Amino acid sequence: MPPIGETLREARMRQRLDIADVEERTKIRAKYLRALENEEWGLLPGPTFVKTFLRTYAEVVGVDPYLLVEEYRLTEERSDGPEFQPLAPMPARDRRDRGRGGRRQPQRPPRRGGLIAGAVAVGLIGFLLLLGLLGGDSGDDDPPAERAATTETQPPTAQQRQRQRALQRRRRAGAKPRGVNVRIAPAEPTYVCVDSGPGTPVLFEDTLDAPRSFRNARQVRVNLGKRSARVALNGKPLTLDPSGDPIALDLTRDGSTELDATEAPCA
């Protein structure tokens, strides 16, 4: 396969496009486009952005973006050393159960102090119940009919019902959503990669040209090829600087955080 930069340059010239035309269509700065054609990788923000730029440039000039990205990974990223995938942490229960050499630790017998405290609590409850039974013989001058009348539940007034409805509305407004719902609406075809956290499988990786939603219980991470896409978290739109530069986001129920290029999905 010809060099990456030469492949892009020849494809651009075949379509009779100059750098300004490609810059307008991809929203990528001209200096980055020239760096791609000259294979000056050090002038680009980082490997993640290089692959994003390659995909976007290739789609505009009619070159298979997958082949270019794979060629970059084989020729450039491999020389920088192997990439280590983050490992999912071991569950806390497995860490407690495992001892040296991978063997399970024997369960320890319950402490004697806990048994003593439980016995004291049971004795205290029994003593209080006994006091209640003995004190139940105190005289009550009210006849049974009057006691029933005083304990009958009165229907709430209109003012009380209005206060209850207002309290319920405030509780619903302040409650956090149970999960994470992310909606991406690209202004133009945009590369998108989505997963649910470090070390998890990729949920989506392709060029997105129509709105699409992604759901997860706790976390959604998004790698966008262009900031011009509109992103909404649980129905609330996020404020992004519209440009052709890529951006990576970590989205949870608490809000959004911009990720470093090395932490982005599909990096």
Backbone hydrogen bonds, N-H to C=O, Kabsch-Sander energy under -0.5 kcal/mol:
donor,donor_aa,acceptor,acceptor_aa,energy
7,T,3,P,-2.3
8,L,4,I,-2.2
9,R,5,G,-2.5
10,E,6,E,-2.6
11,A,7,T,-1.9
12,R,8,L,-2.3
13,M,9,R,-2.4
14,R,10,E,-2.2
15,Q,11,A,-1.3
16,R,13,M,-1.2
17,L,12,R,-2.1
22,V,18,D,-2.0
23,E,19,I,-2.6
24,E,20,A,-2.0
25,R,21,D,-1.9
26,T,22,V,-2.7
27,K,23,E,-1.9
32,Y,29,R,-0.7
33,L,29,R,-1.7
34,R,30,A,-2.5
35,A,31,K,-1.6
36,L,32,Y,-1.9
37,E,33,L,-2.1
38,N,34,R,-2.3
39,E,36,L,-0.7
40,E,35,A,-2.5
41,W,39,E,-1.3
43,L,40,E,-1.7
44,L,41,W,-1.5
50,V,46,G,-2.4
51,K,47,P,-2.2
52,T,48,T,-1.8
53,F,49,F,-3.1
54,L,50,V,-2.6
55,R,51,K,-2.1
56,T,52,T,-2.2
57,Y,53,F,-3.0
58,A,54,L,-2.7
59,E,55,R,-2.1
60,V,56,T,-1.5
61,V,57,Y,-1.9
62,G,58,A,-0.7
63,V,58,A,-2.9
68,L,64,D,-1.3
69,V,65,P,-2.4
70,E,66,Y,-2.4
71,E,67,L,-2.2
72,Y,68,L,-2.3
73,R,69,V,-2.5
74,L,70,E,-2.3
75,T,71,E,-2.4
76,E,72,Y,-2.6
77,E,72,Y,-1.6
78,R,73,R,-1.3
80,D,76,E,-0.7
80,D,77,E,-0.8
81,G,78,R,-1.2
85,Q,83,E,-0.6
95,R,91,P,-2.2
96,R,92,A,-2.1
97,D,93,R,-2.2
98,R,94,D,-1.7
99,G,103,R,-3.8
102,G,99,G,-1.3
103,R,100,R,-1.1
105,Q,97,D,-2.0
115,L,111,R,-1.1
116,I,112,R,-2.1
117,A,113,G,-2.3
118,G,114,G,-2.2
119,A,115,L,-2.2
120,V,116,I,-2.3
121,A,117,A,-2.2
122,V,118,G,-2.3
123,G,119,A,-2.2
124,L,120,V,-2.3
125,I,121,A,-2.1
126,G,122,V,-2.3
127,F,123,G,-2.0
128,L,124,L,-2.1
129,L,125,I,-2.2
130,L,126,G,-2.1
131,L,127,F,-2.0
132,G,128,L,-2.0
133,L,129,L,-2.1
134,L,130,L,-2.2
135,G,131,L,-2.1
136,G,133,L,-0.9
137,D,134,L,-0.8
138,S,135,G,-1.1
147,R,143,P,-2.1
148,A,144,P,-2.2
149,A,145,A,-1.7
150,T,146,E,-2.1
151,T,147,R,-1.7
152,E,148,A,-0.8
161,R,157,T,-2.4
162,Q,158,A,-2.0
163,R,159,Q,-2.0
164,Q,160,Q,-2.2
165,R,161,R,-2.3
166,A,162,Q,-2.1
167,L,163,R,-2.3
168,Q,164,Q,-2.2
169,R,165,R,-2.2
170,R,166,A,-2.1
171,R,167,L,-2.1
172,R,168,Q,-2.4
173,A,169,R,-2.3
174,G,170,R,-2.0
175,A,171,R,-1.2
180,V,216,N,-3.5
181,N,179,G,-0.5
182,V,214,F,-3.2
183,R,232,A,-2.3
184,I,212,R,-2.9
185,A,230,R,-3.0
190,T,208,L,-2.3
192,V,206,D,-2.6
193,C,223,N,-1.7
194,V,204,F,-2.8
195,D,221,R,-1.9
196,S,201,P,-0.6
200,T,197,G,-1.9
203,L,194,V,-2.6
204,F,194,V,-1.6
206,D,192,V,-2.0
208,L,190,T,-3.7
208,L,206,D,-0.6
209,D,207,T,-0.5
212,R,184,I,-2.2
214,F,182,V,-3.1
216,N,180,V,-2.1
220,V,251,L,-2.4
221,R,195,D,-3.0
222,V,249,L,-2.5
223,N,193,C,-2.6
224,L,222,V,-0.5
224,L,247,I,-3.2
225,G,191,Y,-2.7
227,R,243,S,-0.8
227,R,245,D,-1.3
228,S,243,S,-1.1
229,A,226,K,-1.1
230,R,185,A,-2.6
232,A,183,R,-2.3
233,L,236,K,-2.8
234,N,181,N,-3.5
234,N,232,A,-0.6
236,K,233,L,-1.8
238,L,231,V,-3.2
240,L,238,L,-0.8
244,G,27,K,-0.5
247,I,224,L,-2.0
249,L,222,V,-2.7
250,D,257,T,-3.1
251,L,220,V,-2.9
251,L,249,L,-0.5
252,T,250,D,-0.5
252,T,255,G,-2.7
253,R,218,R,-0.6
255,G,252,T,-1.0
257,T,250,D,-1.9
259,L,248,A,-2.5
263,E,260,D,-1.5
264,A,260,D,-0.5
264,A,261,A,-0.9
267,A,264,A,-1.4
